[in-house]
Amino acid sequence: MWYIYILLCSDTSLYTGATNDLEKRFEAHKNGKGGAYTRSHKALKIVHKEEFQTKSEALKKEAEIKSWSRAKKIKNLKLKT
């Protein structure tokens, strides 16, 4: 199973990623080991996640969401930030 996820960061920014182990990846983000962005923008919580059968499906959705504005992410995914 693959996931796309959106994190709320300490500066209220949103981070979108994909993984096959959501809990492990979130812990990595919280501990400053998940990616360059979340090292300087501390991850607070997961505000959205979706499951996919394949890595390809997840990466396509991740790319789509990353192309959206913050407002569109909040509206389309009904995020509570």
Gaussian input, Z-matrix of N, CA and C with variables (Angstrom, degrees):
# hf/3-21g

backbone

0 1
 N
 C     1     B1
 C     2     B2     1     A1
 N     3     B3     2     A2     1     D1
 C     4     B4     3     A3     2     D2
 C     5     B5     4     A4     3     D3
 N     6     B6     5     A5     4     D4
 C     7     B7     6     A6     5     D5
 C     8     B8     7     A7     6     D6
 N     9     B9     8     A8     7     D7
 C    10    B10     9     A9     8     D8
 C    11    B11    10    A10     9     D9
 N    12    B12    11    A11    10    D10
 C    13    B13    12    A12    11    D11
 C    14    B14    13    A13    12    D12
 N    15    B15    14    A14    13    D13
 C    16    B16    15    A15    14    D14
 C    17    B17    16    A16    15    D15
 N    18    B18    17    A17    16    D16
 C    19    B19    18    A18    17    D17
 C    20    B20    19    A19    18    D18
 N    21    B21    20    A20    19    D19
 C    22    B22    21    A21    20    D20
 C    23    B23    22    A22    21    D21
 N    24    B24    23    A23    22    D22
 C    25    B25    24    A24    23    D23
 C    26    B26    25    A25    24    D24
 N    27    B27    26    A26    25    D25
 C    28    B28    27    A27    26    D26
 C    29    B29    28    A28    27    D27
 N    30    B30    29    A29    28    D28
 C    31    B31    30    A30    29    D29
 C    32    B32    31    A31    30    D30
 N    33    B33    32    A32    31    D31
 C    34    B34    33    A33    32    D32
 C    35    B35    34    A34    33    D33
 N    36    B36    35    A35    34    D34
 C    37    B37    36    A36    35    D35
 C    38    B38    37    A37    36    D36
 N    39    B39    38    A38    37    D37
 C    40    B40    39    A39    38    D38
 C    41    B41    40    A40    39    D39
 N    42    B42    41    A41    40    D40
 C    43    B43    42    A42    41    D41
 C    44    B44    43    A43    42    D42
 N    45    B45    44    A44    43    D43
 C    46    B46    45    A45    44    D44
 C    47    B47    46    A46    45    D45
 N    48    B48    47    A47    46    D46
 C    49    B49    48    A48    47    D47
 C    50    B50    49    A49    48    D48
 N    51    B51    50    A50    49    D49
 C    52    B52    51    A51    50    D50
 C    53    B53    52    A52    51    D51
 N    54    B54    53    A53    52    D52
 C    55    B55    54    A54    53    D53
 C    56    B56    55    A55    54    D54
 N    57    B57    56    A56    55    D55
 C    58    B58    57    A57    56    D56
 C    59    B59    58    A58    57    D57
 N    60    B60    59    A59    58    D58
 C    61    B61    60    A60    59    D59
 C    62    B62    61    A61    60    D60
 N    63    B63    62    A62    61    D61
 C    64    B64    63    A63    62    D62
 C    65    B65    64    A64    63    D63
 N    66    B66    65    A65    64    D64
 C    67    B67    66    A66    65    D65
 C    68    B68    67    A67    66    D66
 N    69    B69    68    A68    67    D67
 C    70    B70    69    A69    68    D68
 C    71    B71    70    A70    69    D69
 N    72    B72    71    A71    70    D70
 C    73    B73    72    A72    71    D71
 C    74    B74    73    A73    72    D72
 N    75    B75    74    A74    73    D73
 C    76    B76    75    A75    74    D74
 C    77    B77    76    A76    75    D75
 N    78    B78    77    A77    76    D76
 C    79    B79    78    A78    77    D77
 C    80    B80    79    A79    78    D78
 N    81    B81    80    A80    79    D79
 C    82    B82    81    A81    80    D80
 C    83    B83    82    A82    81    D81
 N    84    B84    83    A83    82    D82
 C    85    B85    84    A84    83    D83
 C    86    B86    85    A85    84    D84
 N    87    B87    86    A86    85    D85
 C    88    B88    87    A87    86    D86
 C    89    B89    88    A88    87    D87
 N    90    B90    89    A89    88    D88
 C    91    B91    90    A90    89    D89
 C    92    B92    91    A91    90    D90
 N    93    B93    92    A92    91    D91
 C    94    B94    93    A93    92    D92
 C    95    B95    94    A94    93    D93
 N    96    B96    95    A95    94    D94
 C    97    B97    96    A96    95    D95
 C    98    B98    97    A97    96    D96
 N    99    B99    98    A98    97    D97
 C   100   B100    99    A99    98    D98
 C   101   B101   100   A100    99    D99
 N   102   B102   101   A101   100   D100
 C   103   B103   102   A102   101   D101
 C   104   B104   103   A103   102   D102
 N   105   B105   104   A104   103   D103
 C   106   B106   105   A105   104   D104
 C   107   B107   106   A106   105   D105
 N   108   B108   107   A107   106   D106
 C   109   B109   108   A108   107   D107
 C   110   B110   109   A109   108   D108
 N   111   B111   110   A110   109   D109
 C   112   B112   111   A111   110   D110
 C   113   B113   112   A112   111   D111
 N   114   B114   113   A113   112   D112
 C   115   B115   114   A114   113   D113
 C   116   B116   115   A115   114   D114
 N   117   B117   116   A116   115   D115
 C   118   B118   117   A117   116   D116
 C   119   B119   118   A118   117   D117
 N   120   B120   119   A119   118   D118
 C   121   B121   120   A120   119   D119
 C   122   B122   121   A121   120   D120
 N   123   B123   122   A122   121   D121
 C   124   B124   123   A123   122   D122
 C   125   B125   124   A124   123   D123
 N   126   B126   125   A125   124   D124
 C   127   B127   126   A126   125   D125
 C   128   B128   127   A127   126   D126
 N   129   B129   128   A128   127   D127
 C   130   B130   129   A129   128   D128
 C   131   B131   130   A130   129   D129
 N   132   B132   131   A131   130   D130
 C   133   B133   132   A132   131   D131
 C   134   B134   133   A133   132   D132
 N   135   B135   134   A134   133   D133
 C   136   B136   135   A135   134   D134
 C   137   B137   136   A136   135   D135
 N   138   B138   137   A137   136   D136
 C   139   B139   138   A138   137   D137
 C   140   B140   139   A139   138   D138
 N   141   B141   140   A140   139   D139
 C   142   B142   141   A141   140   D140
 C   143   B143   142   A142   141   D141
 N   144   B144   143   A143   142   D142
 C   145   B145   144   A144   143   D143
 C   146   B146   145   A145   144   D144
 N   147   B147   146   A146   145   D145
 C   148   B148   147   A147   146   D146
 C   149   B149   148   A148   147   D147
 N   150   B150   149   A149   148   D148
 C   151   B151   150   A150   149   D149
 C   152   B152   151   A151   150   D150
 N   153   B153   152   A152   151   D151
 C   154   B154   153   A153   152   D152
 C   155   B155   154   A154   153   D153
 N   156   B156   155   A155   154   D154
 C   157   B157   156   A156   155   D155
 C   158   B158   157   A157   156   D156
 N   159   B159   158   A158   157   D157
 C   160   B160   159   A159   158   D158
 C   161   B161   160   A160   159   D159
 N   162   B162   161   A161   160   D160
 C   163   B163   162   A162   161   D161
 C   164   B164   163   A163   162   D162
 N   165   B165   164   A164   163   D163
 C   166   B166   165   A165   164   D164
 C   167   B167   166   A166   165   D165
 N   168   B168   167   A167   166   D166
 C   169   B169   168   A168   167   D167
 C   170   B170   169   A169   168   D168
 N   171   B171   170   A170   169   D169
 C   172   B172   171   A171   170   D170
 C   173   B173   172   A172   171   D171
 N   174   B174   173   A173   172   D172
 C   175   B175   174   A174   173   D173
 C   176   B176   175   A175   174   D174
 N   177   B177   176   A176   175   D175
 C   178   B178   177   A177   176   D176
 C   179   B179   178   A178   177   D177
 N   180   B180   179   A179   178   D178
 C   181   B181   180   A180   179   D179
 C   182   B182   181   A181   180   D180
 N   183   B183   182   A182   181   D181
 C   184   B184   183   A183   182   D182
 C   185   B185   184   A184   183   D183
 N   186   B186   185   A185   184   D184
 C   187   B187   186   A186   185   D185
 C   188   B188   187   A187   186   D186
 N   189   B189   188   A188   187   D187
 C   190   B190   189   A189   188   D188
 C   191   B191   190   A190   189   D189
 N   192   B192   191   A191   190   D190
 C   193   B193   192   A192   191   D191
 C   194   B194   193   A193   192   D192
 N   195   B195   194   A194   193   D193
 C   196   B196   195   A195   194   D194
 C   197   B197   196   A196   195   D195
 N   198   B198   197   A197   196   D196
 C   199   B199   198   A198   197   D197
 C   200   B200   199   A199   198   D198
 N   201   B201   200   A200   199   D199
 C   202   B202   201   A201   200   D200
 C   203   B203   202   A202   201   D201
 N   204   B204   203   A203   202   D202
 C   205   B205   204   A204   203   D203
 C   206   B206   205   A205   204   D204
 N   207   B207   206   A206   205   D205
 C   208   B208   207   A207   206   D206
 C   209   B209   208   A208   207   D207
 N   210   B210   209   A209   208   D208
 C   211   B211   210   A210   209   D209
 C   212   B212   211   A211   210   D210
 N   213   B213   212   A212   211   D211
 C   214   B214   213   A213   212   D212
 C   215   B215   214   A214   213   D213
 N   216   B216   215   A215   214   D214
 C   217   B217   216   A216   215   D215
 C   218   B218   217   A217   216   D216
 N   219   B219   218   A218   217   D217
 C   220   B220   219   A219   218   D218
 C   221   B221   220   A220   219   D219
 N   222   B222   221   A221   220   D220
 C   223   B223   222   A222   221   D221
 C   224   B224   223   A223   222   D222
 N   225   B225   224   A224   223   D223
 C   226   B226   225   A225   224   D224
 C   227   B227   226   A226   225   D225
 N   228   B228   227   A227   226   D226
 C   229   B229   228   A228   227   D227
 C   230   B230   229   A229   228   D228
 N   231   B231   230   A230   229   D229
 C   232   B232   231   A231   230   D230
 C   233   B233   232   A232   231   D231
 N   234   B234   233   A233   232   D232
 C   235   B235   234   A234   233   D233
 C   236   B236   235   A235   234   D234
 N   237   B237   236   A236   235   D235
 C   238   B238   237   A237   236   D236
 C   239   B239   238   A238   237   D237
 N   240   B240   239   A239   238   D238
 C   241   B241   240   A240   239   D239
 C   242   B242   241   A241   240   D240

   B1=1.4502
   B2=1.5306
   B3=1.3082
   B4=1.4655
   B5=1.5203
   B6=1.3129
   B7=1.4612
   B8=1.5173
   B9=1.3190
   B10=1.4608
   B11=1.5160
   B12=1.3166
   B13=1.4597
   B14=1.5069
   B15=1.3087
   B16=1.4596
   B17=1.5170
   B18=1.3260
   B19=1.4548
   B20=1.5152
   B21=1.3075
   B22=1.4579
   B23=1.5156
   B24=1.3313
   B25=1.4598
   B26=1.5247
   B27=1.3159
   B28=1.4708
   B29=1.5256
   B30=1.3147
   B31=1.4599
   B32=1.5315
   B33=1.3158
   B34=1.4672
   B35=1.5310
   B36=1.3224
   B37=1.4672
   B38=1.5232
   B39=1.3271
   B40=1.4556
   B41=1.5206
   B42=1.3157
   B43=1.4610
   B44=1.5207
   B45=1.3256
   B46=1.4635
   B47=1.5173
   B48=1.3266
   B49=1.4530
   B50=1.5126
   B51=1.3371
   B52=1.4729
   B53=1.5218
   B54=1.3288
   B55=1.4624
   B56=1.5242
   B57=1.3225
   B58=1.4648
   B59=1.5274
   B60=1.3476
   B61=1.4689
   B62=1.5299
   B63=1.3141
   B64=1.4600
   B65=1.5290
   B66=1.3133
   B67=1.4616
   B68=1.5306
   B69=1.3201
   B70=1.4652
   B71=1.5278
   B72=1.3225
   B73=1.4670
   B74=1.5214
   B75=1.3383
   B76=1.4698
   B77=1.5205
   B78=1.3155
   B79=1.4676
   B80=1.5251
   B81=1.3159
   B82=1.4661
   B83=1.5258
   B84=1.3221
   B85=1.4697
   B86=1.5294
   B87=1.3213
   B88=1.4672
   B89=1.5293
   B90=1.3265
   B91=1.4639
   B92=1.5241
   B93=1.3289
   B94=1.4517
   B95=1.5154
   B96=1.3271
   B97=1.4640
   B98=1.5259
   B99=1.3221
   B100=1.4523
   B101=1.5097
   B102=1.2788
   B103=1.4562
   B104=1.5093
   B105=1.3095
   B106=1.4706
   B107=1.5335
   B108=1.3241
   B109=1.4629
   B110=1.5183
   B111=1.3254
   B112=1.4666
   B113=1.5244
   B114=1.3163
   B115=1.4693
   B116=1.5297
   B117=1.3270
   B118=1.4671
   B119=1.5270
   B120=1.3195
   B121=1.4659
   B122=1.5304
   B123=1.3080
   B124=1.4691
   B125=1.5280
   B126=1.3255
   B127=1.4648
   B128=1.5249
   B129=1.3339
   B130=1.4649
   B131=1.5231
   B132=1.3447
   B133=1.4643
   B134=1.5218
   B135=1.3236
   B136=1.4536
   B137=1.5295
   B138=1.3351
   B139=1.4612
   B140=1.5271
   B141=1.3434
   B142=1.4683
   B143=1.5205
   B144=1.3333
   B145=1.4626
   B146=1.5142
   B147=1.3309
   B148=1.4565
   B149=1.5168
   B150=1.3302
   B151=1.4680
   B152=1.5194
   B153=1.3362
   B154=1.4635
   B155=1.5164
   B156=1.3143
   B157=1.4547
   B158=1.5230
   B159=1.3269
   B160=1.4615
   B161=1.5224
   B162=1.3150
   B163=1.4624
   B164=1.5268
   B165=1.3134
   B166=1.4594
   B167=1.5287
   B168=1.3233
   B169=1.4702
   B170=1.5266
   B171=1.3228
   B172=1.4663
   B173=1.5220
   B174=1.3224
   B175=1.4643
   B176=1.5290
   B177=1.3226
   B178=1.4692
   B179=1.5244
   B180=1.3368
   B181=1.4710
   B182=1.5253
   B183=1.3308
   B184=1.4645
   B185=1.5302
   B186=1.3239
   B187=1.4670
   B188=1.5255
   B189=1.3266
   B190=1.4667
   B191=1.5280
   B192=1.3235
   B193=1.4621
   B194=1.5262
   B195=1.3210
   B196=1.4676
   B197=1.5283
   B198=1.3179
   B199=1.4656
   B200=1.5345
   B201=1.3272
   B202=1.4598
   B203=1.5234
   B204=1.3278
   B205=1.4644
   B206=1.5315
   B207=1.3110
   B208=1.4679
   B209=1.5346
   B210=1.3389
   B211=1.4704
   B212=1.5298
   B213=1.3268
   B214=1.4603
   B215=1.5244
   B216=1.3299
   B217=1.4688
   B218=1.5301
   B219=1.3114
   B220=1.4645
   B221=1.5291
   B222=1.3302
   B223=1.4675
   B224=1.5343
   B225=1.3218
   B226=1.4616
   B227=1.5157
   B228=1.3193
   B229=1.4574
   B230=1.5309
   B231=1.3345
   B232=1.4590
   B233=1.5398
   B234=1.3393
   B235=1.4621
   B236=1.5193
   B237=1.2956
   B238=1.4671
   B239=1.5291
   B240=1.3274
   B241=1.4712
   B242=1.5073
   A1=108.62
   A2=116.26
   A3=123.23
   A4=109.38
   A5=116.03
   A6=122.10
   A7=110.34
   A8=115.51
   A9=120.52
   A10=104.13
   A11=115.83
   A12=119.89
   A13=109.76
   A14=115.12
   A15=121.68
   A16=106.88
   A17=115.11
   A18=122.01
   A19=110.14
   A20=115.95
   A21=121.91
   A22=106.40
   A23=116.04
   A24=121.00
   A25=110.50
   A26=115.88
   A27=121.71
   A28=113.50
   A29=117.94
   A30=121.06
   A31=111.79
   A32=117.78
   A33=129.10
   A34=113.22
   A35=117.87
   A36=119.68
   A37=108.83
   A38=115.56
   A39=122.50
   A40=109.25
   A41=116.70
   A42=123.01
   A43=108.09
   A44=117.17
   A45=122.52
   A46=109.69
   A47=116.58
   A48=120.87
   A49=111.63
   A50=115.03
   A51=122.10
   A52=108.65
   A53=116.51
   A54=121.29
   A55=110.29
   A56=115.61
   A57=119.55
   A58=111.07
   A59=117.26
   A60=122.15
   A61=107.62
   A62=115.91
   A63=121.82
   A64=112.79
   A65=118.23
   A66=120.68
   A67=111.52
   A68=116.20
   A69=120.78
   A70=110.97
   A71=117.07
   A72=120.69
   A73=110.97
   A74=117.40
   A75=119.96
   A76=110.60
   A77=117.68
   A78=121.06
   A79=110.59
   A80=116.96
   A81=120.76
   A82=110.01
   A83=117.31
   A84=120.65
   A85=110.54
   A86=116.64
   A87=120.20
   A88=111.98
   A89=116.63
   A90=121.24
   A91=113.47
   A92=117.42
   A93=121.16
   A94=114.61
   A95=117.28
   A96=121.07
   A97=112.71
   A98=117.51
   A99=120.84
   A100=115.81
   A101=118.38
   A102=121.58
   A103=109.72
   A104=115.85
   A105=121.00
   A106=111.45
   A107=117.09
   A108=119.78
   A109=111.26
   A110=117.27
   A111=119.06
   A112=112.68
   A113=118.24
   A114=119.45
   A115=109.96
   A116=116.25
   A117=119.43
   A118=113.23
   A119=117.17
   A120=122.80
   A121=106.62
   A122=116.69
   A123=121.99
   A124=113.01
   A125=115.47
   A126=121.90
   A127=110.00
   A128=116.18
   A129=120.85
   A130=112.80
   A131=115.74
   A132=118.61
   A133=110.74
   A134=114.28
   A135=121.34
   A136=106.88
   A137=116.59
   A138=119.66
   A139=112.32
   A140=116.43
   A141=119.97
   A142=109.04
   A143=116.10
   A144=120.97
   A145=108.91
   A146=115.16
   A147=122.22
   A148=107.75
   A149=116.82
   A150=122.48
   A151=110.74
   A152=115.17
   A153=122.13
   A154=109.22
   A155=116.09
   A156=121.23
   A157=111.89
   A158=117.37
   A159=120.09
   A160=111.81
   A161=114.73
   A162=121.49
   A163=109.96
   A164=116.19
   A165=121.27
   A166=111.80
   A167=116.87
   A168=120.66
   A169=110.85
   A170=116.17
   A171=120.78
   A172=110.89
   A173=117.26
   A174=120.24
   A175=111.92
   A176=117.37
   A177=120.43
   A178=110.43
   A179=116.48
   A180=120.29
   A181=110.57
   A182=117.34
   A183=120.83
   A184=109.91
   A185=117.28
   A186=121.20
   A187=111.17
   A188=116.39
   A189=120.77
   A190=110.27
   A191=117.15
   A192=121.23
   A193=110.80
   A194=117.99
   A195=120.65
   A196=112.27
   A197=117.12
   A198=120.03
   A199=112.03
   A200=117.25
   A201=121.95
   A202=111.12
   A203=115.30
   A204=120.94
   A205=108.95
   A206=115.83
   A207=120.47
   A208=110.58
   A209=115.81
   A210=120.65
   A211=110.97
   A212=117.10
   A213=120.16
   A214=110.81
   A215=117.69
   A216=120.31
   A217=109.96
   A218=116.35
   A219=121.00
   A220=110.32
   A221=116.70
   A222=120.70
   A223=111.88
   A224=117.87
   A225=121.18
   A226=113.28
   A227=116.97
   A228=120.33
   A229=112.12
   A230=115.86
   A231=122.72
   A232=111.07
   A233=114.00
   A234=120.35
   A235=110.28
   A236=115.11
   A237=121.76
   A238=106.61
   A239=115.95
   A240=120.01
   A241=113.04
   D1=137.07
   D2=176.76
   D3=-116.23
   D4=153.40
   D5=-177.28
   D6=-132.63
   D7=147.74
   D8=160.94
   D9=-109.94
   D10=150.10
   D11=-177.46
   D12=-146.05
   D13=156.21
   D14=174.17
   D15=-125.76
   D16=128.36
   D17=178.55
   D18=-104.53
   D19=143.82
   D20=168.66
   D21=-93.30
   D22=127.28
   D23=-178.81
   D24=-101.03
   D25=166.11
   D26=-173.87
   D27=-60.88
   D28=-25.10
   D29=178.06
   D30=-93.54
   D31=14.28
   D32=-178.48
   D33=71.40
   D34=8.08
   D35=174.93
   D36=-75.09
   D37=164.56
   D38=-179.87
   D39=-114.98
   D40=138.92
   D41=177.86
   D42=-121.75
   D43=130.09
   D44=179.81
   D45=-112.46
   D46=134.46
   D47=179.36
   D48=-148.85
   D49=177.03
   D50=178.13
   D51=-135.24
   D52=146.49
   D53=-178.83
   D54=-161.29
   D55=165.27
   D56=173.10
   D57=-106.55
   D58=1.85
   D59=176.57
   D60=-142.40
   D61=88.23
   D62=-171.82
   D63=-62.23
   D64=-45.60
   D65=-178.56
   D66=-62.11
   D67=-46.42
   D68=179.89
   D69=-63.35
   D70=-41.77
   D71=-179.48
   D72=-66.25
   D73=-41.36
   D74=178.96
   D75=-63.40
   D76=-42.60
   D77=177.00
   D78=-60.18
   D79=-40.50
   D80=177.74
   D81=-61.72
   D82=-44.09
   D83=177.89
   D84=-61.23
   D85=-46.08
   D86=-178.82
   D87=-62.42
   D88=-31.69
   D89=-178.48
   D90=-92.19
   D91=11.16
   D92=176.91
   D93=75.84
   D94=18.64
   D95=-178.57
   D96=-117.63
   D97=6.17
   D98=-173.50
   D99=-88.32
   D100=-20.22
   D101=-178.11
   D102=166.14
   D103=159.24
   D104=-176.60
   D105=-58.57
   D106=-42.77
   D107=-177.01
   D108=-62.15
   D109=-47.49
   D110=-176.07
   D111=-78.14
   D112=-7.42
   D113=171.33
   D114=-70.95
   D115=-34.28
   D116=-179.57
   D117=-103.27
   D118=-6.58
   D119=177.33
   D120=-131.13
   D121=87.88
   D122=-171.49
   D123=-53.33
   D124=127.52
   D125=178.63
   D126=-74.19
   D127=128.45
   D128=-179.39
   D129=-100.96
   D130=-47.78
   D131=-177.19
   D132=-160.58
   D133=160.63
   D134=174.40
   D135=-85.65
   D136=122.71
   D137=-179.05
   D138=-105.76
   D139=-8.65
   D140=178.00
   D141=-160.82
   D142=144.17
   D143=173.29
   D144=-151.33
   D145=149.78
   D146=176.06
   D147=-138.59
   D148=145.47
   D149=179.40
   D150=-101.85
   D151=145.17
   D152=177.69
   D153=-137.53
   D154=151.91
   D155=179.69
   D156=-74.95
   D157=-33.13
   D158=-175.77
   D159=-126.25
   D160=157.38
   D161=176.64
   D162=-61.76
   D163=-41.26
   D164=-179.22
   D165=-58.30
   D166=-45.60
   D167=178.58
   D168=-61.21
   D169=-43.91
   D170=-178.89
   D171=-64.02
   D172=-44.18
   D173=-178.34
   D174=-67.12
   D175=-33.89
   D176=176.16
   D177=-64.86
   D178=-44.40
   D179=179.35
   D180=-66.99
   D181=-39.97
   D182=177.75
   D183=-58.45
   D184=-47.42
   D185=179.99
   D186=-61.11
   D187=-40.62
   D188=178.56
   D189=-61.44
   D190=-50.09
   D191=-177.82
   D192=-64.51
   D193=-39.36
   D194=179.45
   D195=-62.96
   D196=-24.07
   D197=179.91
   D198=-80.57
   D199=-12.72
   D200=-178.70
   D201=-80.25
   D202=153.65
   D203=172.18
   D204=-73.14
   D205=164.32
   D206=176.68
   D207=-56.99
   D208=-45.02
   D209=-178.77
   D210=-60.51
   D211=-41.22
   D212=179.86
   D213=-67.59
   D214=-38.15
   D215=177.17
   D216=-61.03
   D217=-47.48
   D218=-178.16
   D219=-63.04
   D220=-44.00
   D221=-178.27
   D222=-70.43
   D223=-52.44
   D224=-174.01
   D225=-69.77
   D226=-32.50
   D227=-176.84
   D228=-102.57
   D229=0.20
   D230=178.92
   D231=52.73
   D232=49.25
   D233=-179.19
   D234=-73.43
   D235=144.67
   D236=174.12
   D237=-111.26
   D238=96.00
   D239=-175.68
   D240=-102.17

